[in-house]
Amino acid sequence: MILASTIFLVTLLFIIVQPRGLQIGTSAIVGAVVALIAGVVTMSDVWIVYDIIWNATLAFIGIIILSMVLDEIGFFEWAALKMAKLSNGSGHRMFFYSIILGAIVSALFANDGAALILTPILLAKMKVLKLNAKTILAFLLAGGFISDSGSLPFVFSNLTNIVTADYFNIGFSEFISNMILPYLVSVLASMLVLWVVLRKDIPKTVDITLLKNPKDAIKHQGLFNFSWFFIALLLAGYFIGDAYNIPVSVFALGGGVLFLLIASYTKTVDAKVIIKEAPWQVVWFSLGLYIVVYGLKNAGLTEYITEVLVFLNSQSELVAVVGTGFLSAILSAVMNNMPTIMVMNIALEDISNQAMIYANIVGCNLGPKMTPFGSLATLLWLHTLDKKGVKISFWSYSKFGLIVTPPVLLLVLLSLL
């Protein structure tokens, strides 16, 4: 356990700090290789991990490719400008609309997609509006929070969702039916709590005349119009795939590549550039970190967690759901939600309580917001802001996360009941 824990902690430290520009995927793979050499995991474990994550990873790549193409044709910039114009100059309405936009983007294009693509667009619009630093930070913190708290409704909305749905054979329709209410509660609760915490930094009025017309953001009107039909068709495909037990990655990756080819044919985007700039490091991050965490499983970590979950399950349904959610949330905040979802899924395997499985997803999606390194989306979000000259310290983010996350998490967990 000491050896496995040391390898995990050092790997996580390198992922967070990224010394000398070392990318997150490289650090994770190096950690996995060290775990393999040290005998913490075996080659058979590597294949087990691959079997667990391949569908989630391929689906993620497909969603990101689709998001990048939509970004190139001006889809997200149009949406952000439309949101700002609809506010009619009210700072508070703009704040709420930006959260709603983030929740929709996170649901349809995954939390990482929202963090990677929507954040730079919102930051650029805030600067055009000549808002002060505190106001810009308030909007960015709200956008960063909703990217994870809004990633609940669909299987493909978060890597943790896909991994869990695959692990417990949860269908696309079944997942939505159980998570649509928690999603709505999460969005509404996030809006309320974020407004209470950040309201002093939100201006009463904003000069929206400084912004350009939303139509001017569209680079190809025909492709923009077609994208709405394509997204609807893709969603229908997920439901059809559910009926025939087709992996979600077939539609996510297939849809992303197909839309890339269509956009490339119209000469709106350069397919080579999109493929080159896709976050391939996430593939190595997922595989490498899961292998390192599997070493913790081999060392007995899941046995300890199982004991706690068995105790929670022996209590009332309220205790079981809330306890599971907060346990996974705390573990996610401390050791990242990707490894947490894996060890928690393994620990929940022999406990026949479906509500606890969904509580685990909620905890792993919202809990990471308590620390800067709790989720890949937050790491990408902070890295994106850092490149844009916006620096948020560890303690400033953690203070914000620890205030906002617990009440939202509690309300969402209660909605599961």
C-alpha positions, 0 to 999 in steps of 0.5 A: 500500500505504501509503494502504490500510494507513493507512486500515485501521489508522485504521479498526481503531483507531476500532473498538477504541477506540470514541471517544465511543461511536462504534459498531464498524459506523459506524467500519467504514462510514466507513473503507469510504467513505474507501477508496472516495473515495481510490480504494483500492477501487472500486464493483465491489469493493464488490459483490464483497465483498457477494457474499462476506459476504451469506450469513454476515452474514444467517446471523449475524443469524438465529442471534443473533435465535434466541439472544436469544429463547431467552435471553428465555425463560430457556433459557441461564439454566436451562442455567447454573444446571443446570451449577452444580447438577451440580457438587455444590459442587465449584469445579473441576467447576463450572469444567470444566462452565462451559467445556463449556457455553460450548463447546456454546453457541458451537457451536450459537449462534455465538461472538458469541452465546456472548459476548453472552448467556452472559457476563452470565448467568455473571457474575450467577451468580458474584456470587450465589455471592459468589465473590471478584474473582479467581475471577470473573475466572478463570471469565470468562476461561475463558468468553471463550476457549472462545467462540472455541475452541469455534466450530469444528464447524458452518458457522454456529458462526463468521462465519469458518466461513461465509465460508470455506465459501462461498468454497471451496464446502464443504458443511455435512456435509463441514465437520462431518466435517473439523472435529468432531475438531479441535472436540473436541480444542480443547475438551479442550485448552482445558479442560486449559490453562485449568485449568493457568493459572487453577487457583490462582484456582478455589475447592475448594468453592462454596455452590450453595444460594445459587442458585435452582432451574433450573426457576424460570428458565424463563418459559414451560415449553411454549415451553422444551420446544418449543425443544429440538425446534425446535433439532433440526429446525433442525439437520436443516434444515441437512443437508437444505439441504446436499443441495440447495445451499441457503445456510445463511442461509436456515435460520439467518435463517428459523429465527430469525425463525420462532422469534421469531414463535412466541415472540411469539405466546405473548406470552413476548417482544416481537418489536419489542424483539428486532429493535431490540436485535439487533446490527445494527452487526455487519452494517455492521462486516462489510461496512465492514471487508471493503471496507477490507481489500479495499483491502489486497488490491488493494495487493498484500498477498495476493500476499505472503501467497500466496508464503509459503503456496506455500512452506509447501505445498512442505514437508511436510503438517505444516509446511503445516498448522501454518505456515498455522494460525499465520500466520492466527493471528498475522495475526488477533491483529494485524489482527482475524480478519475481515479475515484470513480474507478475505485468507487465503482469497484467497491460498489460492484457487490452492493445492490443499491442503484441509488448509491451508484448514481450518488457516486457519479454526482459526488465525482462530478461535483466534489472535484470543484472543492480543489483545483486538481479535483478534475481534469476539466478544472485542470484544463480550465486553469491551464487555459486561463493561465495561458490567457494571463488570468492566474487563480491561486490554489487557496483562492480557488479552494476557498471558493470551491469549499464554500460553493460545492457542499450545499449544491452537492447536498441538494443534488443528492437529495433529488436522487431520492 
